[in-house]
Amino acid sequence: MKKLRIMSTNQWACDRNMPEWEKIGQDCSPEARMPGFLKYYLETKPDILGLQEVTARMADKLMQLFSDNNLPYALLWGRDTPIIYRTDLFELVDSTFLIYPDNIPEYEGIFNNSKTKSYNLGVFRIKETGALFILTTTHLWYKVSNPESKSYQAFSDEARAYQINLAIDAIDKFQAKYNCPAILMGDLNATRTSQALEAAFSRGFEHCYDLAVEHRDEGHGCHYCFPDGYKPYNPKPAINAIDHILVKGLAKDAVRTFDRYAPDYYMCLSDHIPVWIDVNI
């Protein structure tokens, strides 16, 4: 087995500096933020990244920084949900990608804003051992089913459950083909008790927060970072988290840690604190 660090990051799709940031002498453009992500990844050393909310401009800037620093990362493009992986550790064997449909059966509404909600799946071979695994990164619909919320849209819970089932349908096909474990990660815009997570659990996935045998982060991983500015991270309980890492088919005790790192310099990069697992595959 090989111990890997597998990380999920929502990078906040912002392609230019915002007037409110300029007023406080800050810059949220990709040119300003991507060096911060580079610093973060140099410190945390992920072997493979499942990303969300990544524009082409952001991805180009980050990959150029990786190249400038002689870091062996390659990009599996998946619109807003790309995968970045170490070419010295992994061989890409197979892949697929889907932008979630605007509509879901039996429910009225549009459930994909600007075609940004999608999944990206890669099958990777670990060069050292030959072992295969599937990594899927996804970003699900963001509005809520609570009529009292300013982000209300009817049937949003159902939409997320439908979308995650589409991702799992693809994972099932690739697991049948390659007979290997699967990791499903990303910004699910849903908490542990949601229909989306219940759908994943009902289809055999387990949460890495529950599986981690050495350490688990107890925070929820979100803070204020938006077009009008940013604030420090004040962790709420993990039950409030909307970024998740789920697995299916791993050996017992394979997941060693479920962790986050929230340095001060990260607060202006994204509203989501990256989450990762250290896992034996």
Secondary structure, 3 states (H helix, E strand, C coil): CCEEEEEEEECCCCCCCCHHHHHCCCCCCHHHHHHHHHHHHHHHCCCEEEEECCCHHHHHHHHHHHHHCCCCEEEECCCCCCEEEECCCEEEEEEEEEECCCCECCECCCCCHHHCCEEEEEEEEECCCCCEEEEEEEECCCCECCCCCCCECCCHHHHHHHHHHHHHHHHHHHHHHHCCCEEEEEECCCCCCCHHHHHHHHCCCEEHHHHCCCEECCECCECCEECCEECCCCCCEHHHCCEEEEEECCCCCCEEEEEECCCHHHHHCCCECCEEEEEEC
